[in-house]
């Protein structure tokens, strides 16, 4: 008896994108924690325990969450693919390993006050254009709402912010503004 399994190209593309930390398929525009977010595209995020605003941002974002222990920033490319996938049913805290996130990150913050109070610079390479040397990021430890200065991130770029809470990874997609044509970027990618 032979079993033939077929996989159409859409399924293959979806599976590759789900496992691809480098891709953003959408994002939420958000001015503040009280404003209703505007969905662009089909965000491949897992952000049920975090809230990041404003998005897009100029230099500072606010992270609202439980008690995070680690944070990573990973550069991503935005694409208009997999717009019909229900990411809320397929992504979870185990979608990426901490090792995978750390290897792709351009910034890692150890947020445990008792162990370390400063940001850790990730070594740069060709893909990591914006090295950080951020010291004393939050000397009082992290609380449920924290401002983070990401002014050194490259303008006009997308990033995934990964946050570790109670040993699990959560992430959202952010965009660093600074260009006059930001709306055109969003329109070209996902429509407005």
N, C-alpha and C positions, 0 to 999 in steps of 0.2 A: 504494500500500500504506500502510495506517495502522497505527501501533503505539500501542496503548493501554496505559498503565502505571497500575496501581492501587496505591494506598497505603492500607492500613487505618489507622484512628485510632490503634491501638496502636503501629504503626511510626512514624507521625508524631510521637506523644508521645515515643517513645524517642529519635528523632533530635533533637528539640528539647531534651530533657533532657541528652543527651550533650554538646551544645554549650553548655549553660547552666552557667556557672561558679557561679551563685548557688544551686544546688540540691544538697542532700545526700540520697541515697536510702537511706542506712544508715551504720553506723559500727562500729568494733571497740572494745569495752570492754577495757581492759588495765590491770592494777594495777602491773606492773613489766615489765622486759625479759624476765624468766624465766617469768612467768605465761602460761598459754595464753589467748589472746584470746577473747572472747565476741562472736560476730557478731550484730549487730542489723540487720534489714532486709537490703538488698543494697548494700553500700558502693560508691559510684562514685568510688573512689580509684585512684591509681596510685602505690603506695608500696613498690615492690620494693626500693628502695635506702635507705629511711628507716624508722625506728621511733620512734614518739612515745608516751611514757607519763608519768604515768598518764593514763588517759582513761576517764571524765571527770576533770577536774583542778580544784583550788581556785584556785591562783595560779601555780604553777611546773610547767612540763613539762620533760621531758628529751627532747632530740632526739639520736638515734643515727643516724649516717649516714657516708658517705664524707667528702670534704672539700667542704662546700658553699661557694658563693660568694655566694649571695643567698637571702633568705628573705622571704616575703610572707604576711600574714594577711588572709584575705578572709572577711567575714561571709556566711553562707549561711542559707537556710531549709530545714528538714528536711521531706521529703514521703515518703509511702508510695506511690511510683510506680515503675514499671519493675523490679519485684521479680524478674522472670525473666530479665533480660538478663545475659549473661555479660560483665561489665565487663572481666574480665582479657583477653578477646579483642578488645575494641573500643577501650579507652582505651590511650593511649601517651604518650610524652614530648612529642609534637607535638599533643596534643588541644587545648591552649590555647596561645596565643602569650604571650610575656613581656609584650608591650604590654597585652593584655587583662587579665592578672593584675595588672599594675601599676596599671591604671586602676580596678580594683575594690578594691584593697588599702587597708586602714586602717593598715597598718604594713608598712614595708619595712626590712630589715636588709641592709646591705652587709657581708658577712662576710670580705672580703679584708683582712687586717690591714695589709698594706703600703700599701693605698690609703685605707682609712677604718676607724676603730675604733669608730664610734658608730652608733646607729640613726638612721634618717632619718624625720622626721615627714612623713606624707602629709597634704596639706591636707584639711580636713573639709568635708563638705556634709551635706545632710539624711540621707543613708543611712549616713554614717560617723559614728556616734554617739560613738565612743571614740577620740579622737585620742591619740597617744602622744608623749611627749617623753622618750624613754629614751636616756640618755647612757652612754657607756662600757659597752656591753652585755657585751662580752668583750674586754678590752684585750689579752689574750694571744693573740688569734686563735682561730678555731674548731678544735676537734679532732673526733675521731669521736664523742664523747659530750659534750653540753652542756646545762646547765640554763638555761632561759629563763623569766624572770619575766613572765607575762602577767596579773598581778593586776588591771590596769586594763581588761581586757576585760569586757564586760557579762555578768553571771551569767545562767545560764539560756539561753545562746545557743550556736549552732553556728557553727563556722568551718572553712575549709579552710586548711591550712598548706601553702604551696608552697615547695619547696626546689630550688634550682638546683645541680646537681652535674655537673661536666664538660660544661657547656653544655646540659644537659637538665633538664626540669622533672619533679618528682615531688611528689605531694601526698597528704595524708591528712586525715581529718575529725576534728575535736576538739569537745568540748563543755565549756563552763565551768560547773561545778557551783556550788552555793551555795544551792540551793533544797531545801526538804524534800521536794518532790514530783518530784525528778529521775526516779525509777523510774516514776512515773505518766506523765511525758513520753515516756519510751522505750516503755512499754507501749502508750500511745495511738497512737504512730507505727508501731512495728514489732513489737509484742509482745515478751514476754520469755521 
